[in-house]
């Protein structure tokens, strides 16, 4: 999850090593859990946030996007900060910023205040998360001790989504939606207090910050997402919509130019020259778009249409997390025999089937009859993907670039999720407006005089007519989400190539690095030469 180049250094001996290293791992894992679950803990609170702060359904997606865009866009820069300034120092700074932003978000009285706080949370998370992973290399000895630490870190990262859904349900049900943000404050402060005692500062490494690359990429993606969401409300011919798309193109073009010229780019562009790795990044964009959309719209569906309480809604999503873990375990056991491509293709197809099944949801749907089945199919398919995509993303690169390769994959997931969600929200807005036209006509024919008077006053359709509008928009969004998954399956079938040497390597035999492409540079100096840059010292 870090985009920085990390140079493992062996921790010094300490008389406190046994107990101290355990607490150090607890501190690092707690930070990662806090950052990861914040992506999903807010999902359960979305209907309450919408009512409290007056969000439209389209603009409500910014509560998710404001966090994931800054988190994903600055993730690689966060890893670089730790390498250059010292990982412990940067880690504490990131956690403090995250805590401060969480407090501001919980105190928000206006929608713009919450969005600003969520964006600031994303910045803090982007600083703390990759640095937390890097701290493992400087805190734990290489070998079984470090392997166990990485195992705990991975388990926390994988389980954070499920914990976030359940914790969000509990907090909203028993306290208030603001506590999905306030809960980070005591946890973060405990992390900050424990870090100086149990975690040593790391060695600093020379380098520079690719601030222009981070800024142009993040602004470009924010404007692109804004353009789609604006189009869903004002139409594609709106002047502001067109201006947002034009500005997004300019900033993203500047980002590519900046990365090609930078001696230490935040995103090494040569990594995209490898056929398999470029395919993996494209698959992650598509699959993340589908996954973020599923969680966002199903959260609205089960609470607003099925009438689930926040706690019940959180429990309703737990089977997805369980089946994802089962699918990941199944894939990891059979990867050495079959290679990653079958799991990538079959997993994407299963995800498409699950999302296609969800297009059948309507106001008469039930959780057991219409929601649980497709969620399990989708979840198992995604579980097959995760191990395979990660393996292909980091394969065939030098050790000093492995962090960047995995960091790009993680950043792609966050940015792809935000961009995909904005596209799905645009589809939702168009479909729901069309359905609203029909439902208003039915309402005026069927409603009582009192209901018609209230509608003229508020402009809001009451249930069950409003439920029809919401269900129609959600169903249409799942159609496009299923298309995203189909695109990922086609990429797996057509683009991804696994050779016999790759399988031999997975099975523990001698062979070329997995998915090593003839087009991939053998080292950083070769990458510089191919990009027209002088070799780095």
Buried (B, 14 or more C-beta within 10 A) or exposed (E): BBBBBBBBEEBEEEEEBEEBBEBBBBBBBBBBBBBBBBBBBBBBBBBBBBEBBEBBBBBBBBBBBBBBBBBBBBBBBBBBBBBBBBBBBBBBBBBBBBBBBBBBBBEBEEBEBBBBBBBBBBBBBBBBBBBBBBBBBBBBBEEEBBEEBBEBBBEBBBBBBBBBBBBBBBBBBEEBBBBBBBBBBEBBEBBBEBBEEBBBEBEEBEBEBBEBBBBBBBBBBBBBBBBBBBBBBEEBEBEEBBEBBEBBBBBBEBBBEBBEEBEBBBBBBBBBBBBBBBBBBBBBBBBBBBBBBBBBBBBBBBBBBBEBBBBBBBBBBBBBBEBBBBBBEBBBEEBBEEBBBBBBBBBBBBBBBBBBBBBEBBBEBEBEEBBBEBBBBBBBBBBBBBBBBBBBBBBBBBEEBBBBBBBBBBBBBBBBBBBBBBBBBBBBBBBBBBBBEEBBEEBEEEBEEEBEEBBEEEEEBEEEBBBBBBBBBBBBBBBBBBBBBBBBBBBBEEBBEBBEBBBBBBEEEEBBBBBBBEEBBEEBBBBBBBBEBEEEE
